[in-house]
């Protein structure tokens, strides 16, 4: 009985983790970094 409860718990955790991993790529990508200027001093 304990083994069955542990297996059900692990299956639930895997399904939750899988759902979270699937949802991440749906976010909109960050805007591209502006080109050119800025940077650290002395690096040309």
CHARMM-style PDB file with segment names, atoms N, HN, CA, C and O in Angstrom:
ATOM      1  N   UNK     1       0.838  -1.201   0.000  1.00  0.00      PROA
ATOM      2  CA  UNK     1       0.000   0.000   0.000  1.00  0.00      PROA
ATOM      3  C   UNK     1       0.874   1.253   0.000  1.00  0.00      PROA
ATOM      4  O   UNK     1       0.607   2.194  -0.746  1.00  0.00      PROA
ATOM      5  N   UNK     2       1.905   1.269   0.822  1.00  0.00      PROA
ATOM      6  HN  UNK     2       2.122   0.504   1.428  1.00  0.00      PROA
ATOM      7  CA  UNK     2       2.789   2.433   0.880  1.00  0.00      PROA
ATOM      8  C   UNK     2       3.463   2.670  -0.464  1.00  0.00      PROA
ATOM      9  O   UNK     2       3.595   3.810  -0.910  1.00  0.00      PROA
ATOM     10  N   UNK     3       3.885   1.590  -1.103  1.00  0.00      PROA
ATOM     11  HN  UNK     3       3.778   0.664  -0.741  1.00  0.00      PROA
ATOM     12  CA  UNK     3       4.533   1.727  -2.411  1.00  0.00      PROA
ATOM     13  C   UNK     3       3.575   2.333  -3.428  1.00  0.00      PROA
ATOM     14  O   UNK     3       3.978   3.150  -4.255  1.00  0.00      PROA
ATOM     15  N   UNK     4       2.318   1.936  -3.368  1.00  0.00      PROA
ATOM     16  HN  UNK     4       1.990   1.272  -2.696  1.00  0.00      PROA
ATOM     17  CA  UNK     4       1.322   2.479  -4.299  1.00  0.00      PROA
ATOM     18  C   UNK     4       1.102   3.969  -4.047  1.00  0.00      PROA
ATOM     19  O   UNK     4       0.967   4.746  -4.992  1.00  0.00      PROA
ATOM     20  N   UNK     5       1.065   4.366  -2.781  1.00  0.00      PROA
ATOM     21  HN  UNK     5       1.175   3.734  -2.013  1.00  0.00      PROA
ATOM     22  CA  UNK     5       0.898   5.780  -2.449  1.00  0.00      PROA
ATOM     23  C   UNK     5       2.106   6.588  -2.917  1.00  0.00      PROA
ATOM     24  O   UNK     5       1.953   7.686  -3.450  1.00  0.00      PROA
ATOM     25  N   UNK     6       3.301   6.047  -2.719  1.00  0.00      PROA
ATOM     26  HN  UNK     6       3.425   5.154  -2.286  1.00  0.00      PROA
ATOM     27  CA  UNK     6       4.507   6.739  -3.169  1.00  0.00      PROA
ATOM     28  C   UNK     6       4.530   6.870  -4.685  1.00  0.00      PROA
ATOM     29  O   UNK     6       4.908   7.915  -5.214  1.00  0.00      PROA
ATOM     30  N   UNK     7       4.127   5.817  -5.385  1.00  0.00      PROA
ATOM     31  HN  UNK     7       3.819   4.968  -4.955  1.00  0.00      PROA
ATOM     32  CA  UNK     7       4.105   5.857  -6.845  1.00  0.00      PROA
ATOM     33  C   UNK     7       3.117   6.911  -7.334  1.00  0.00      PROA
ATOM     34  O   UNK     7       3.411   7.633  -8.287  1.00  0.00      PROA
ATOM     35  N   UNK     8       1.966   7.007  -6.705  1.00  0.00      PROA
ATOM     36  HN  UNK     8       1.727   6.420  -5.932  1.00  0.00      PROA
ATOM     37  CA  UNK     8       0.974   8.007  -7.094  1.00  0.00      PROA
ATOM     38  C   UNK     8       1.506   9.413  -6.827  1.00  0.00      PROA
ATOM     39  O   UNK     8       1.281  10.325  -7.623  1.00  0.00      PROA
ATOM     40  N   UNK     9       2.201   9.587  -5.723  1.00  0.00      PROA
ATOM     41  HN  UNK     9       2.384   8.847  -5.076  1.00  0.00      PROA
ATOM     42  CA  UNK     9       2.763  10.892  -5.389  1.00  0.00      PROA
ATOM     43  C   UNK     9       3.816  11.306  -6.408  1.00  0.00      PROA
ATOM     44  O   UNK     9       3.829  12.449  -6.866  1.00  0.00      PROA
ATOM     45  N   UNK    10       4.696  10.378  -6.762  1.00  0.00      PROA
ATOM     46  HN  UNK    10       4.685   9.450  -6.390  1.00  0.00      PROA
ATOM     47  CA  UNK    10       5.745  10.672  -7.742  1.00  0.00      PROA
ATOM     48  C   UNK    10       5.133  10.973  -9.106  1.00  0.00      PROA
ATOM     49  O   UNK    10       5.588  11.882  -9.800  1.00  0.00      PROA
ATOM     50  N   UNK    11       4.113  10.225  -9.493  1.00  0.00      PROA
ATOM     51  HN  UNK    11       3.743   9.486  -8.929  1.00  0.00      PROA
ATOM     52  CA  UNK    11       3.446  10.469 -10.777  1.00  0.00      PROA
ATOM     53  C   UNK    11       2.839  11.870 -10.797  1.00  0.00      PROA
ATOM     54  O   UNK    11       2.910  12.564 -11.811  1.00  0.00      PROA
ATOM     55  N   UNK    12       2.252  12.280  -9.694  1.00  0.00      PROA
ATOM     56  HN  UNK    12       2.195  11.716  -8.870  1.00  0.00      PROA
ATOM     57  CA  UNK    12       1.686  13.628  -9.611  1.00  0.00      PROA
ATOM     58  C   UNK    12       2.754  14.696  -9.742  1.00  0.00      PROA
ATOM     59  O   UNK    12       2.551  15.704 -10.418  1.00  0.00      PROA
ATOM     60  N   UNK    13       3.890  14.478  -9.098  1.00  0.00      PROA
ATOM     61  HN  UNK    13       4.055  13.659  -8.548  1.00  0.00      PROA
ATOM     62  CA  UNK    13       4.986  15.449  -9.197  1.00  0.00      PROA
ATOM     63  C   UNK    13       5.509  15.540 -10.624  1.00  0.00      PROA
ATOM     64  O   UNK    13       5.793  16.632 -11.115  1.00  0.00      PROA
ATOM     65  N   UNK    14       5.639  14.393 -11.293  1.00  0.00      PROA
ATOM     66  HN  UNK    14       5.409  13.505 -10.895  1.00  0.00      PROA
ATOM     67  CA  UNK    14       6.130  14.401 -12.671  1.00  0.00      PROA
ATOM     68  C   UNK    14       5.164  15.136 -13.587  1.00  0.00      PROA
ATOM     69  O   UNK    14       5.595  15.904 -14.447  1.00  0.00      PROA
ATOM     70  N   UNK    15       3.871  14.916 -13.418  1.00  0.00      PROA
ATOM     71  HN  UNK    15       3.521  14.293 -12.719  1.00  0.00      PROA
ATOM     72  CA  UNK    15       2.887  15.601 -14.254  1.00  0.00      PROA
ATOM     73  C   UNK    15       2.934  17.105 -14.011  1.00  0.00      PROA
ATOM     74  O   UNK    15       2.839  17.888 -14.956  1.00  0.00      PROA
ATOM     75  N   UNK    16       3.078  17.515 -12.754  1.00  0.00      PROA
ATOM     76  HN  UNK    16       3.155  16.879 -11.986  1.00  0.00      PROA
ATOM     77  CA  UNK    16       3.160  18.941 -12.437  1.00  0.00      PROA
ATOM     78  C   UNK    16       4.403  19.550 -13.056  1.00  0.00      PROA
ATOM     79  O   UNK    16       4.335  20.623 -13.657  1.00  0.00      PROA
ATOM     80  N   UNK    17       5.543  18.878 -12.917  1.00  0.00      PROA
ATOM     81  HN  UNK    17       5.599  18.007 -12.429  1.00  0.00      PROA
ATOM     82  CA  UNK    17       6.793  19.384 -13.479  1.00  0.00      PROA
ATOM     83  C   UNK    17       6.700  19.475 -14.991  1.00  0.00      PROA
ATOM     84  O   UNK    17       7.152  20.456 -15.582  1.00  0.00      PROA
ATOM     85  N   UNK    18       6.122  18.471 -15.619  1.00  0.00      PROA
ATOM     86  HN  UNK    18       5.755  17.674 -15.139  1.00  0.00      PROA
ATOM     87  CA  UNK    18       5.994  18.458 -17.071  1.00  0.00      PROA
ATOM     88  C   UNK    18       5.108  19.604 -17.538  1.00  0.00      PROA
ATOM     89  O   UNK    18       5.398  20.227 -18.560  1.00  0.00      PROA
ATOM     90  N   UNK    19       4.043  19.891 -16.815  1.00  0.00      PROA
ATOM     91  HN  UNK    19       3.808  19.385 -15.986  1.00  0.00      PROA
ATOM     92  CA  UNK    19       3.143  20.983 -17.186  1.00  0.00      PROA
ATOM     93  C   UNK    19       3.873  22.319 -17.082  1.00  0.00      PROA
ATOM     94  O   UNK    19       3.698  23.184 -17.940  1.00  0.00      PROA
ATOM     95  N   UNK    20       4.684  22.498 -16.049  1.00  0.00      PROA
ATOM     96  HN  UNK    20       4.826  21.795 -15.352  1.00  0.00      PROA
ATOM     97  CA  UNK    20       5.422  23.748 -15.880  1.00  0.00      PROA
ATOM     98  C   UNK    20       6.433  23.911 -17.001  1.00  0.00      PROA
ATOM     99  O   UNK    20       6.580  25.007 -17.543  1.00  0.00      PROA
ATOM    100  N   UNK    21       7.136  22.838 -17.361  1.00  0.00      PROA
ATOM    101  HN  UNK    21       7.017  21.948 -16.921  1.00  0.00      PROA
ATOM    102  CA  UNK    21       8.143  22.920 -18.419  1.00  0.00      PROA
ATOM    103  C   UNK    21       7.491  23.236 -19.758  1.00  0.00      PROA
ATOM    104  O   UNK    21       8.067  23.966 -20.566  1.00  0.00      PROA
ATOM    105  N   UNK    22       6.311  22.705 -20.004  1.00  0.00      PROA
ATOM    106  HN  UNK    22       5.843  22.113 -19.348  1.00  0.00      PROA
ATOM    107  CA  UNK    22       5.626  22.956 -21.274  1.00  0.00      PROA
ATOM    108  C   UNK    22       5.164  24.402 -21.362  1.00  0.00      PROA
ATOM    109  O   UNK    22       5.153  24.971 -22.454  1.00  0.00      PROA
ATOM    110  N   UNK    23       4.785  25.012 -20.250  1.00  0.00      PROA
ATOM    111  HN  UNK    23       4.794  24.551 -19.363  1.00  0.00      PROA
ATOM    112  CA  UNK    23       4.257  26.370 -20.275  1.00  0.00      PROA
ATOM    113  C   UNK    23       5.336  27.424 -20.480  1.00  0.00      PROA
ATOM    114  O   UNK    23       5.019  28.510 -20.964  1.00  0.00      PROA
ATOM    115  N   UNK    24       6.579  27.163 -20.142  1.00  0.00      PROA
ATOM    116  HN  UNK    24       6.837  26.281 -19.749  1.00  0.00      PROA
ATOM    117  CA  UNK    24       7.626  28.181 -20.223  1.00  0.00      PROA
ATOM    118  C   UNK    24       7.832  28.713 -21.645  1.00  0.00      PROA
ATOM    119  O   UNK    24       7.902  29.931 -21.805  1.00  0.00      PROA
ATOM    120  N   UNK    25       7.935  27.876 -22.693  1.00  0.00      PROA
ATOM    121  HN  UNK    25       7.878  26.886 -22.564  1.00  0.00      PROA
ATOM    122  CA  UNK    25       8.175  28.414 -24.040  1.00  0.00      PROA
ATOM    123  C   UNK    25       7.044  29.282 -24.571  1.00  0.00      PROA
ATOM    124  O   UNK    25       7.240  29.988 -25.560  1.00  0.00      PROA
ATOM    125  N   UNK    26       5.867  29.258 -23.951  1.00  0.00      PROA
ATOM    126  HN  UNK    26       5.707  28.685 -23.147  1.00  0.00      PROA
ATOM    127  CA  UNK    26       4.753  30.056 -24.437  1.00  0.00      PROA
ATOM    128  C   UNK    26       4.929  31.540 -24.134  1.00  0.00      PROA
ATOM    129  O   UNK    26       4.224  32.368 -24.710  1.00  0.00      PROA
ATOM    130  N   UNK    27       5.850  31.894 -23.245  1.00  0.00      PROA
ATOM    131  HN  UNK    27       6.423  31.222 -22.776  1.00  0.00      PROA
ATOM    132  CA  UNK    27       6.072  33.302 -22.933  1.00  0.00      PROA
ATOM    133  C   UNK    27       6.625  34.024 -24.152  1.00  0.00      PROA
ATOM    134  O   UNK    27       7.321  33.427 -24.974  1.00  0.00      PROA
ATOM    135  N   UNK    28       6.314  35.302 -24.266  1.00  0.00      PROA
ATOM    136  HN  UNK    28       5.749  35.787 -23.599  1.00  0.00      PROA
ATOM    137  CA  UNK    28       6.832  36.068 -25.393  1.00  0.00      PROA
ATOM    138  C   UNK    28       8.330  36.285 -25.194  1.00  0.00      PROA
ATOM    139  O   UNK    28       8.769  36.526 -24.070  1.00  0.00      PROA
ATOM    140  N   UNK    29       9.113  36.206 -26.252  1.00  0.00      PROA
ATOM    141  HN  UNK    29       8.756  36.011 -27.165  1.00  0.00      PROA
ATOM    142  CA  UNK    29      10.553  36.399 -26.116  1.00  0.00      PROA
ATOM    143  C   UNK    29      10.871  37.843 -25.734  1.00  0.00      PROA
ATOM    144  O   UNK    29      10.121  38.753 -26.090  1.00  0.00      PROA
ATOM    145  N   UNK    30      11.960  38.064 -25.023  1.00  0.00      PROA
ATOM    146  HN  UNK    30      12.569  37.325 -24.734  1.00  0.00      PROA
ATOM    147  CA  UNK    30      12.326  39.435 -24.646  1.00  0.00      PROA
ATOM    148  C   UNK    30      12.684  40.245 -25.881  1.00  0.00      PROA
ATOM    149  O   UNK    30      13.131  39.678 -26.879  1.00  0.00      PROA
ATOM    150  N   UNK    31      12.498  41.554 -25.835  1.00  0.00      PROA
ATOM    151  HN  UNK    31      12.135  42.015 -25.025  1.00  0.00      PROA
ATOM    152  CA  UNK    31      12.855  42.373 -26.999  1.00  0.00      PROA
ATOM    153  C   UNK    31      14.354  42.302 -27.256  1.00  0.00      PROA
ATOM    154  O   UNK    31      15.132  42.141 -26.316  1.00  0.00      PROA
ATOM    155  N   UNK    32      14.769  42.419 -28.503  1.00  0.00      PROA
ATOM    156  HN  UNK    32      14.137  42.549 -29.267  1.00  0.00      PROA
ATOM    157  CA  UNK    32      16.202  42.339 -28.803  1.00  0.00      PROA
ATOM    158  C   UNK    32      16.963  43.491 -28.169  1.00  0.00      PROA
ATOM    159  O   UNK    32      16.434  44.589 -27.997  1.00  0.00      PROA
ATOM    160  N   UNK    33      18.214  43.217 -27.826  1.00  0.00      PROA
ATOM    161  HN  UNK    33      18.643  42.325 -27.965  1.00  0.00      PROA
ATOM    162  CA  UNK    33      19.052  44.246 -27.214  1.00  0.00      PROA
ATOM    163  C   UNK    33      19.359  45.331 -28.244  1.00  0.00      PROA
ATOM    164  O   UNK    33      19.578  45.022 -29.416  1.00  0.00      PROA
ATOM    165  N   UNK    34      19.376  46.588 -27.827  1.00  0.00      PROA
ATOM    166  HN  UNK    34      19.198  46.839 -26.875  1.00  0.00      PROA
ATOM    167  CA  UNK    34      19.733  47.649 -28.777  1.00  0.00      PROA
ATOM    168  C   UNK    34      21.186  47.506 -29.204  1.00  0.00      PROA
ATOM    169  O   UNK    34      22.059  47.238 -28.378  1.00  0.00      PROA
ATOM    170  N   UNK    35      21.440  47.681 -30.473  1.00  0.00      PROA
ATOM    171  HN  UNK    35      20.731  47.899 -31.144  1.00  0.00      PROA
ATOM    172  CA  UNK    35      22.800  47.522 -30.978  1.00  0.00      PROA
ATOM    173  C   UNK    35      23.635  48.774 -30.769  1.00  0.00      PROA
ATOM    174  O   UNK    35      23.113  49.848 -30.471  1.00  0.00      PROA
ATOM    175  N   UNK    36      24.934  48.615 -30.931  1.00  0.00      PROA
ATOM    176  HN  UNK    36      25.358  47.742 -31.172  1.00  0.00      PROA
ATOM    177  CA  UNK    36      25.824  49.778 -30.887  1.00  0.00      PROA
ATOM    178  C   UNK    36      26.195  50.206 -29.490  1.00  0.00      PROA
ATOM    179  O   UNK    36      26.597  49.382 -28.669  1.00  0.00      PROA
ATOM    180  N   UNK    37      26.063  51.499 -29.210  1.00  0.00      PROA
ATOM    181  HN  UNK    37      25.736  52.169 -29.877  1.00  0.00      PROA
ATOM    182  CA  UNK    37      26.528  52.223 -28.031  1.00  0.00      PROA
ATOM    183  C   UNK    37      26.661  51.483 -26.722  1.00  0.00      PROA
ATOM    184  O   UNK    37      26.358  50.294 -26.623  1.00  0.00      PROA
ATOM    185  N   UNK    38      27.116  52.202 -25.725  1.00  0.00      PROA
ATOM    186  HN  UNK    38      27.363  53.168 -25.806  1.00  0.00      PROA
ATOM    187  CA  UNK    38      27.268  51.653 -24.394  1.00  0.00      PROA
ATOM    188  C   UNK    38      28.513  50.801 -24.282  1.00  0.00      PROA
ATOM    189  O   UNK    38      29.513  51.060 -24.951  1.00  0.00      PROA
ATOM    190  N   UNK    39      28.457  49.808 -23.458  1.00  0.00      PROA
ATOM    191  HN  UNK    39      27.645  49.597 -22.914  1.00  0.00      PROA
ATOM    192  CA  UNK    39      29.607  48.945 -23.273  1.00  0.00      PROA
ATOM    193  C   UNK    39      30.467  49.424 -22.125  1.00  0.00      PROA
ATOM    194  O   UNK    39      30.180  50.440 -21.493  1.00  0.00      PROA
ATOM    195  N   UNK    40      31.524  48.680 -21.866  1.00  0.00      PROA
ATOM    196  HN  UNK    40      31.757  47.854 -22.379  1.00  0.00      PROA
ATOM    197  CA  UNK    40      32.422  49.009 -20.769  1.00  0.00      PROA
ATOM    198  C   UNK    40      33.517  49.934 -21.273  1.00  0.00      PROA
ATOM    199  O   UNK    40      33.959  49.825 -22.417  1.00  0.00      PROA
ATOM    200  N   UNK    41      33.949  50.843 -20.413  1.00  0.00      PROA
ATOM    201  HN  UNK    41      33.589  50.932 -19.484  1.00  0.00      PROA
ATOM    202  CA  UNK    41      34.981  51.799 -20.807  1.00  0.00      PROA
ATOM    203  C   UNK    41      36.285  51.111 -21.160  1.00  0.00      PROA
ATOM    204  O   UNK    41      36.680  50.157 -20.490  1.00  0.00      PROA
ATOM    205  N   UNK    42      36.955  51.574 -22.193  1.00  0.00      PROA
ATOM    206  HN  UNK    42      36.634  52.349 -22.737  1.00  0.00      PROA
ATOM    207  CA  UNK    42      38.239  51.024 -22.593  1.00  0.00      PROA
ATOM    208  C   UNK    42      38.130  49.827 -23.514  1.00  0.00      PROA
ATOM    209  O   UNK    42      39.155  49.313 -23.960  1.00  0.00      PROA
ATOM    210  N   UNK    43      36.949  49.373 -23.811  1.00  0.00      PROA
ATOM    211  HN  UNK    43      36.117  49.791 -23.448  1.00  0.00      PROA
ATOM    212  CA  UNK    43      36.797  48.238 -24.719  1.00  0.00      PROA
ATOM    213  C   UNK    43      36.242  48.749 -26.039  1.00  0.00      PROA
ATOM    214  O   UNK    43      35.068  49.110 -26.125  1.00  0.00      PROA
ATOM    215  N   UNK    44      37.074  48.780 -27.058  1.00  0.00      PROA
ATOM    216  HN  UNK    44      38.027  48.486 -26.988  1.00  0.00      PROA
ATOM    217  CA  UNK    44      36.651  49.339 -28.342  1.00  0.00      PROA
ATOM    218  C   UNK    44      36.668  48.281 -29.406  1.00  0.00      PROA
ATOM    219  OT1 UNK    44      36.342  48.561 -30.560  1.00  0.00      PROA
TER     220      UNK     44
END
